[in-house]
Amino acid sequence: MTEILLIRHAVNDYVKTGKLAGWTSGVHLNEYGQAQASALGERLAHTHLDAIYSSPLERCVETAQAVLDHHPQLQLQLLEDVGEVRFGAWQGGELRKLSGRKLWRAVQQTPSRVRFPGGETIREAQMRAINALEMLAARHPRERIAVFSHSDLIKLMLAHFLGMHLDLFQRLDISPASLSRVYLPPNGAPYILQMNETYYLPAPKPEAKDERQIESLSPVASLSLEAIGRPGDRVFYLQATGYETLTQAPLTWVLEKTQALLLAEQIEGLLADPELQPSEFVPLTPPSQIMFRIGRFTLKYQEGDHGGGNSRIILFLEEMLGEGQGTPRIVQVGATRLQLRTLAAQARAAVGRGRQS
């Protein structure tokens, strides 16, 4: 039986560029990443290893070197098949622009059907990584080896060995410089011994105060939430128009059906006044440009307002970005209680129409 330690590379500063790294060369560990790698090396200093393999990308090689320093009898062996997903034309692209493309939604929801333009499918990335591990298991029977790779690749490997459908692999979490352990017998079922161990890593330095400019649309002239498309293939949109931008296209965000329902529930929970009845729904303007896909939202009373028919509530919308994909944008939308109550009713109506179909 072969024991394989799957290790993700430590952190780097490329994520601050807001671009998709992929196979971009010259991406090195930053100061904290070097500290993570050093701690990982200490963690494995007294663990017997028979071989060490790594993706050829610098961030993996540098992480592996910190472990190799404690095992001078071994040589680092590069293995291209455990390298990052080949994103093709998306490599180096700005994540905020990529997140507005139709393919982005498929990457998040049905990755098993995605091929990156000029690159590989996620299925192909998973299979080349699995084939590489099976090859290593055959090469190192009854031995323990370390394999340094990337977040998505490790999640794809673990999903395969867990018997998970590929469309669910993003539910796994693999942190920088984390350790996962897999047993691969010559025949029979694999065993996942542990996933995403990180207890040995140093605490990151306190981040500087978040100075991000929060974009504001307060107060809003109108709010609407509607779904466009055929049943089973609908896209939900949240839209807002400000008084100062009435002559411009409204701001539009994409959200999931479950988010629309959750938003309705949160509004109704906050606005418990049964006498506050919804007004007429504001129709959705066919969206020409999407600002971003919503990752999460929160509702807060505007400072100084804690009730009353004219009080204003701030809806904070945060951009959905994956791990290592930059800093999400935040927009605050200020609306009246009546506008939000109407938005909740409109959201429930949009969700309900899909169920009836």
C-alpha positions, 0 to 999 in steps of 0.5 A: 500500500502506498501512502501519498501526502498531497501538499498544496504550495504556500501563498504568493503575491500574485493573487493581489493582481486579481488575475488567473495565474495558471501556468504563469512563470515567475510566481514565487512565495511571498514572505508569509509563504516562505514562513508557511513552507518552513513550518511545513518542513518542520512538520515533516522533518521526522516523517519518513519519506521515500520520494518527493515529487512536485509540479514544475511551477515555482511556487510548488518547487519552493514549497517542496524545497523547504521539506527537502531541506530536512530530507537531504538524501532525496532529490526533488522530481518534477512531475508535469501531470500534477501541475495547475489546470491549463486555462488556455486563453484565460491564463493571466486574464482579469478575474473580474472580467472573466467572472462576467462571462457565461463560461464562468457560471458553468465553471462554478456549477457544472465544471464537468462540462467545461473546457477552457478556451485553448486549454483543457477540460476540467475532466482532463485535468482530473484524469491526468492527475489521477493517472499520475498518482496511480503511476506513482503508486505502482512505482512506490509500492509500500512506500510514503511519498510527498506530492506538491501540487495546486488547490484545484488539482488536489481537490480534483484528486480527492474528489475522485478518491472519495467517489464524488461527482466532479461537479461537487469538487469545489465543496472541498477546501484545500488551504495553502501549505496544507497536508492531505493523506491518501492510501492507495492499495495495489487493488481495491478501494483507496483510503482518505486518511486526512484532509487539509491539515494546517495546525502547524502553520504560523498565524498570518500577520494582522492585515492592514485595515481594509481601505477598499472603497465601498461603492454606494448607490443610496438612496435608490430610485428602484429595485427589482429582482427577476429571472430570465430564461426558460424553466431549468435554464433561468438566470436570476438578476438583481437590479438597482437604479439611483436617482442620480443615474436615472438616465443611465443603464441600471446596475445589474448583478447575477445571483442564484435562485437559492440566494433570491429566496434567502434574500426574501427570507432575510428581508421578511425577517428584518421587516416583521411589520405585517402592515407594510404591504408590497407595492407594484413590482418594478420591471427588470430592464434587459441587462446589457452589462453585469457588474458581478455575480453576488457571493454574499449579502447582508442587510443593516439599518442605516446608522440612526435608523432603527424602525419607522416607515421611512427608515432606510436599510442598506443592502451590502452586496459582495462579489463572488470570487474564488480563493486566490482570485483577488479582493471582492468588490462591495456595493451598498444599496440603500433602500426604503422598507417598502422597496425591500418588502416589494423586492422580497415579494418579487423574489418569491414570485420569480422563484415560484414561477420556476416551480410551477413550470 
